């Protein structure tokens, strides 16, 4: 009976750790979107791996350098980037998320709203998570 309770406690602890990691990665993902809105390049420099690859719904592929240049050039244009419907998978030091982001962006004519569905891959380093890859799998323009 004692072994059973130890097993239950161990399973509960491992479940708690998994939930904590899922939440940590989800919060990190939301912080990336906030940093894009705020043009917080120092945060984004650390958040993206050096070999980061961003495949947009349009087919355009950005590297870390080209994406950060685009974010810098878009300063003040992103109004919102709302992340929702996110599923998180943790595999040791690899994190995978998929969800959607609804984006509102200023343009010369009017605000543009669109939604993307994505898959992202992260690597856990000693310091934090790093985004390795973003793949937009669907884009809907409103």
N, C-alpha and C positions, 0 to 999 in steps of 0.2 A: 504494500500500500504506500509506503514511503517513497519508493521509486516512481510510482504513478504521480504523486504530487510534485516530485522534482521534475519529472517530464512535463507536466502541465505548466509549471513555473518557467521552465526553459522555453517551451513553445510560446508562451505568452511574451516572454522577454524578446525572443527573436521576432515575433510579430510586431511588437512595439518598435524595435529597431528598424524594421522594414518600412513601417508607416512613417517613422521620423525621417528616413532617407528620402522617401517619396515626397514628403512635404518640403524637405530642404531643396530638392531639385526643382520642384514646382515653383517655390518662392524665388529661386535663382533665375528661372525662366522668366518670371514676371519682372524681375529686376532688370533683365536684359532689355525687355520692351520699354520699361520706364527710362532706361539709359538712352535708348534710341530717340525717344521723344525729347529728352533733355539734352541731347547731343553730348552725352557724358563719355567722351572718347577715352579718357584714362580707365574708366570702368570697363568699357568695351574691349580695350586693348588686352586686359587681363581675362575677360570672359570668353573671348574667342581664341582657339588654339592657333598656333602659327600657320598650320596647314588647313585652316577653316575653309569650307566650300559651301556656298549658298546658291542652290539652284532655284530660281524664281519660277512662278507659274507661267511666265512669258517665255521661258526657255533660257533666259539670260543666266549666266553662271558668274558669280562673284567670288573672289578670293577675300581673305581678311583685309588686305590692303585696299582693294577696289571697293568693298562694301563700306569700310570706314570712311573712305573718301566720299562715297555717295551719301552717307549719313551726315558728314560734315557739310556737304553741299546742300543738304536738305534742311539745314538748321531752321527750326521754327515752322516747318511744313507739316510735321506729324502732330496731329492734335490728340488722337487717341490710338492705342494699340492694345485692345482688350483680349486677353487670353482666356479661353474657356474650353470646356469639354475635353480636358486634358487627361490622358492616361499615362501613367508613369510605370516603367519597368526598370528594375535595378538588377544588374548582373555583375556582381562584385564591383569592379571599378568602372563599368560601363553603364550609362543611363540612357534610356530611350524614352522619348516622349512623342506622343501624337495628340493633336488637338486642332483647335482653330483659333485664329486671330482675326478680329474685326478691326479694320484700320480706317481711320478718318484722316485725310490728308488735305491740306490747303493746296489749291491750284489757282491760277490766275482768274479763271472763270467762276469757280465755286468750289465748295468742299467736295471731295471725292471719297466715297465710302466703298470699300470692298472687303471681302472675307477670303482668307486663305485657310486651307487645311494642310497640315504639315506633318512631317516626321523629322525629329531631331535626334542626334546622337551626341552624347557627352562622355567625357573621360574625367574621372575623379583623380585629381593630383593631390599632393601633400597640402596645398594651400586651399583649393576650391575645385568646383566643377569647371570644366572648360567645354565650350560648344565646339564640336568637331565638324558637324555637318547639319545643314538645314536643307530639306527637300520639300518644296511646295508641291503637293500632289493634286490640288484643285484650287482654282481661283474663281470667285464669283464677283462680278462687278455690279454694284447696285445703281 
